[in-house]
Amino acid sequence: MARGAGEPSAKRAKVDEDPLVRRKEEGVRLLEEASAKGKELVRKAEEEAERLKREAEDTLCRACADIEAANLDELLKKLPPELWEKIVDESVQQNDMIALAMTCRFFRDTTRDLGKKLETDLKAKHLLELRKSGKTSSHTLSWFQWVCDTFNTMPGFKWGSERVKGAMYEGILVTYAAFQGSVEILRWLMEEKGCELAGNTRWHAGMGGSIEVFEYLRGRGYEFDGDMACQGAAHGGRLEALQFLRGLDPPCPWDWGTCHWAAREGHLEILEWARDQDPPCPWFRGDCRDLALKSCHEHIVQWIDQREDESDAEFPEGEFLEYFYYDNNNDDDDDD
């Protein structure tokens, strides 16, 4: 009886408990929802605060830039003209003059008043002079992108009178990148811009002397089947590049021009190595001596005088050694 009498009480307790449990569960659910909504509101508030902060910073930066631009000419004019002349002469090389002039009206007027030419000289001779002077660094990929975006860049490559005055040809940019030794820039020009190699790319690659550039060009099917690459390496004093080219299978061709450029430019280590090969690189002994003497490379003259070797190459029909006595050295194709 006792057990039976207790059963209704247990049932009543359970019945009474169920609403309480449900209320508890509902409270927990509502609390969780409120917490989630609270976190979402906090997140949105933080994002909005960050957005407002960025807008305020951008507004401040623009305001400062506007104020600076408005006062720039007056601030820059406080320096005397002779000081600006010193700054430009010592800090800005010719190939950066256009970029300087395009920065603002003051720099454009300053370069004009100083009589500076607004041109980019990418002739081989000028590039070598800049490299020897140590006063310039290579242009970056951003510079090449700026040139392509800013100027009238024409496809291909033209020689002499066929060229459009003032235009920059894609072939010139490719040869310049090869001279600088930048595979990154070559890849951008050729693979992204679709620029094609120029006939004198091998010459500039030789002068630049970058093995990585040679390997990249070969990987794209470019054949070093003429003597210009070796001549360019001799011209630029790049012995390692010359050795690489001659070590290819088959070797990159060379002729008497390799020795003549080495003699003219005073690169004794290249002349020695080329003549010590088996068979030696062809040369015209007397003309190499004359070129070295004319260029004031006495060490080359002495070395040639000490050589017992009297062999001379067979002079190719239609070619003239007078070519080496002038400063054209394939440069009439490289300026803009």
Secondary structure, DSSP 8 states (H G I E B T S, - for coil): -HHHHHHHHHHHHHHHHHHHHHHHHHHHHHHHHHHHHHHHHHHHHHHHHHHHHHHHHHHHHHHHHHHHHHHHHHHHTTS-HHHHHHHHHHH--GGGHHHHHTT-HHHHHHHHHTT-----B--HHHHHHHHHHT------HHHHHHHHHHS-EESS---GGGS-TT-EEHHHHHHHHHHHT-HHHHHIIIIIS-----TTHHHHHHHHT-HHHHHHHHHTT----SSHHHHHHHHHT-HHHHHHHHTSSS-----HHHHHHHHHHT-HHHHHHHHTSSS-----HHHHHHHHHHTT-HHHHHHHHH----------TT--GGGGGSS-TT-TTSB-
